[in-house]
Amino acid sequence: MQPLDSDLMRSFLAVADAGSVTAAAGRLYRTQGAVSLQVKRLEESLGQALFDRQARGVVLTPRGEQLVPYARRVVALLDEAAVALREKPLVGPVRVGIPDEYSGTVLPRVLAAFDERHEGVQVSVRVDHSAAQIAALEADEIDLGVIYDWAYVQEGEVLCIDPTVWVTSVAHAQHLRRPVPVAVYFRSQWSRDYVELSLDRQGINWRSAWACDVAGGFRVAVTNGMAIAPLSRSTIPPGCRELTAEDGFSTVDNARVVLRRTPRGTSPAVEGMATLLREAFAPLRHKGGQ
């Protein structure tokens, strides 16, 4: 059996997608005659007609339609192999700081994928609050830090805007209780300036029912019916929902999520990780209308 030529498969896909040999030739930067010849060679190799020639172009035959998904897989694999083999391997350590809010949602699969793809890179992750991450950047303890910027004063690359909102369990409806049980951070100026002030401004009678220092604890509290909690909109747990103005609650903040780098320089591995983080937050950026 004669093996299929990948170049012929590319020409076949171009004609199938364009609906005509002339249009496909333009996409491939080849002459119409050259593309027609390649399609003919592929048909002869398979012993099957792949297109029905018509006055205004071509349409796939049943055999042509059957070949399309195989051709796409072959071409995609070849392109993927070309990128992987031509890409310079990254080496060296990369130290990343991320907020606890994203440690169980946006980033784990992304960081794991980077670690598998670049075996020469030693990835270490620090999960901490924004103030501690900024200090770690200045002390050269991390290379990249994903931080929250509530006051819009931090330098860096804005990855997205991810508002902090009040969240309640659909099953438990803690927000209907009086006083409203609330999850708060202890030893947090942000919690006092934004979380508690948000409730006080709305005139909501509330009590501290759950205090912790990590967002993961907030998700436990709200999911299990202990309290409502302030969480980033993108990290609302299953079975929970955002409390809106119709419920009598306002948005806690409209924090920017910012990527900051250590001032002590960069490396290809660090920039590779920065690209990955940018891609990870892209869906949130589009949702936020940026």
C-alpha positions in Angstrom: 0.0 0.0 0.0 1.4 3.4 -1.0 1.8 5.8 1.9 -0.1 9.1 1.8 2.0 12.3 1.2 1.4 15.0 3.8 2.0 17.7 1.2 -0.8 16.3 -0.9 -3.1 16.2 2.2 -2.5 19.9 2.8 -3.5 20.7 -0.7 -6.6 18.5 -0.4 -7.6 20.3 2.8 -7.1 23.7 1.2 -9.3 22.8 -1.7 -11.9 21.2 0.6 -12.0 24.4 2.9 -12.0 26.9 0.0 -14.4 25.1 -2.2 -12.3 25.7 -5.4 -8.9 25.0 -6.7 -8.3 28.6 -7.6 -9.0 29.9 -4.0 -6.9 27.1 -2.5 -4.0 28.0 -4.8 -4.1 31.5 -3.4 -4.0 30.3 0.2 -1.1 28.0 -0.6 0.8 30.5 -2.7 1.0 28.0 -5.5 -0.3 27.9 -9.1 -3.7 26.5 -9.8 -2.1 23.9 -12.0 0.2 22.7 -9.2 -2.7 22.3 -6.8 -4.8 20.5 -9.3 -1.9 18.1 -10.0 -1.5 17.4 -6.3 -5.2 16.6 -5.8 -5.1 14.3 -8.8 -2.0 12.5 -7.4 -3.8 12.0 -4.1 -6.9 10.6 -5.9 -4.7 8.3 -7.9 -2.9 7.1 -4.8 -6.2 6.3 -3.1 -8.0 5.1 -6.2 -10.9 7.2 -5.3 -12.4 10.5 -6.6 -12.3 13.0 -3.7 -14.1 15.9 -5.4 -17.0 16.4 -7.9 -15.9 19.1 -10.3 -18.7 21.7 -10.9 -19.0 24.9 -12.9 -18.3 27.2 -9.9 -15.9 25.0 -7.9 -15.8 21.6 -6.3 -17.7 19.6 -3.7 -16.5 16.7 -1.7 -17.5 13.2 -2.6 -18.5 10.8 0.2 -14.9 9.5 0.1 -13.6 13.0 0.3 -15.7 13.8 3.3 -14.4 10.6 5.0 -10.8 11.7 4.4 -11.2 15.2 5.8 -10.9 14.4 9.6 -7.9 12.1 9.0 -6.2 14.8 6.9 -6.8 17.4 9.6 -5.3 15.1 12.3 -2.2 14.4 10.2 -1.6 18.0 9.3 -2.1 19.2 12.9 0.3 16.6 14.3 2.9 17.6 11.8 2.5 21.2 12.6 2.7 20.4 16.4 5.8 18.4 15.9 7.5 21.2 13.9 6.8 23.7 16.7 8.0 21.4 19.4 11.2 20.5 17.7 12.1 24.0 16.6 11.3 25.5 19.9 14.4 26.1 22.1 14.2 24.1 25.3 13.8 26.2 28.4 16.0 25.6 31.4 16.5 27.0 34.9 14.3 27.7 37.9 11.0 29.7 37.8 9.5 30.9 41.1 5.9 31.9 40.9 3.7 33.6 43.5 -0.1 33.2 43.1 -3.1 34.2 45.3 -4.8 31.4 47.2 -8.0 32.3 45.2 -6.5 30.8 42.0 -4.5 28.0 43.6 -7.3 25.6 43.1 -9.0 27.0 40.1 -7.3 28.8 37.2 -3.6 27.9 37.6 -3.0 24.3 38.7 -3.5 22.6 35.3 -1.6 25.4 33.6 1.4 25.1 35.9 1.4 21.4 35.6 1.3 21.6 31.8 4.3 24.0 31.9 6.2 21.6 34.2 5.6 18.7 31.8 6.3 20.5 28.7 9.6 22.0 29.9 11.3 19.3 31.9 14.5 21.4 32.2 12.6 24.1 34.2 12.3 23.7 37.9 8.9 25.3 38.8 8.2 26.3 42.4 5.0 28.0 43.5 4.4 30.2 46.5 0.7 30.7 47.5 0.4 33.9 49.5 -1.4 37.3 49.8 -0.6 40.2 47.6 1.4 42.2 50.1 3.6 39.2 50.9 4.1 38.5 47.3 5.2 42.1 46.6 7.7 41.8 49.4 8.9 38.5 48.0 9.5 40.1 44.6 11.6 42.9 46.1 13.6 40.3 48.1 14.2 38.2 45.0 12.4 35.3 46.5 10.1 34.9 43.5 10.4 35.8 39.8 6.8 36.4 39.0 3.9 37.4 41.2 0.1 37.4 40.4 -1.3 40.0 42.7 -4.6 41.8 43.4 -4.6 45.6 42.9 -7.7 47.0 44.6 -6.6 50.6 44.6 -5.3 50.6 41.0 -1.9 51.8 42.0 0.3 48.7 41.3 2.7 48.6 38.4 2.7 45.6 36.1 0.8 43.8 33.4 -3.0 43.7 33.9 -4.1 40.1 33.3 -7.8 40.7 33.9 -10.3 42.4 36.2 -11.9 39.9 38.5 -14.4 41.6 40.9 -14.8 40.4 44.5 -18.4 39.6 45.1 -20.6 38.3 47.9 -21.3 34.6 47.5 -24.0 32.4 49.1 -24.9 28.7 49.0 -27.9 28.0 46.9 -29.0 25.3 49.2 -28.4 27.1 52.5 -29.2 30.7 51.6 -27.1 32.2 54.4 -27.8 35.7 53.2 -31.4 35.5 54.4 -30.4 35.0 58.1 -30.3 37.9 60.5 -27.7 38.8 61.5 -26.1 37.6 58.3 -23.2 35.1 59.1 -20.1 36.4 57.3 -16.7 34.9 56.6 -13.9 37.4 57.2 -10.1 37.5 57.1 -8.3 38.1 60.3 -5.3 40.4 60.3 -6.3 41.9 57.0 -6.6 45.6 56.2 -8.4 44.8 53.0 -11.0 42.8 54.9 -11.7 45.8 57.1 -11.5 48.4 54.3 -13.5 46.6 51.7 -15.4 43.5 53.1 -16.7 45.0 56.3 -17.2 48.4 54.8 -19.3 46.9 52.0 -21.7 45.5 54.5 -21.9 48.5 56.7 -22.6 50.9 53.8 -25.5 48.7 52.8 -26.8 48.8 56.3 -26.7 45.0 56.6 -26.9 43.5 60.1 -24.0 41.0 60.1 -21.8 38.9 62.4 -18.4 37.3 61.9 -19.2 33.5 61.7 -16.0 32.3 60.1 -12.5 33.8 60.3 -9.5 32.4 58.4 -6.5 33.6 56.4 -7.0 31.8 53.1 -9.7 32.0 50.4 -9.9 28.2 50.4 -11.4 28.5 53.8 -14.0 30.9 52.5 -15.1 28.4 49.9 -15.5 25.8 52.6 -17.6 28.1 54.7 -20.0 29.2 52.0 -20.3 25.7 50.4 -21.2 24.1 53.8 -23.7 26.8 54.8 -21.6 28.4 57.6 -21.5 32.0 56.1 -21.6 34.1 53.0 -18.1 35.0 51.8 -16.3 37.5 49.6 -14.8 35.7 46.6 -13.4 36.5 43.2 -16.2 36.2 40.7 -14.3 33.6 38.7 -13.8 31.3 41.7 -17.4 30.9 42.9 -17.8 27.2 43.9 -20.3 24.9 42.4 -23.7 25.0 44.2 -23.1 28.7 45.1 -24.1 32.0 43.5 -23.2 35.7 43.5 -25.4 38.0 45.6 -26.4 41.0 43.6 -28.1 44.4 44.2 -31.5 42.5 43.9 -30.4 40.6 47.0 -29.3 43.8 48.7 -25.6 43.3 48.3 -23.1 45.4 46.3 -19.8 44.4 44.7 -16.9 44.3 47.3 -14.3 45.6 44.8 -13.3 45.6 41.2 -9.7 44.4 41.6 -7.2 44.2 38.8 -5.2 41.0 38.6 -1.7 42.1 37.8 1.4 40.2 36.8 4.6 41.6 38.3 8.2 40.6 37.8 11.2 40.8 40.1 13.3 43.9 39.4 16.4 41.8 39.2 16.0 40.6 35.6 14.4 37.8 33.7 15.2 34.7 31.6 13.6 32.7 28.8 12.1 30.3 31.3 10.6 33.2 33.3 9.2 34.8 30.1 7.8 31.4 29.0 5.9 31.2 32.3 4.7 34.8 31.9 3.2 33.9 28.6 1.5 30.9 30.1 0.0 32.9 32.9 -1.2 35.5 30.4 -2.9 32.7 28.4 -4.5 31.2 31.6 -6.2 34.5 32.5 -7.2 35.4 28.9 -10.7 33.9 29.3 -11.3 36.0 32.4 -10.1 39.1 30.5 -12.5 38.6 27.7 -15.4 38.0 30.2 -14.5 41.3 31.9 -14.8 43.1 28.6 -11.2 44.3 28.5 
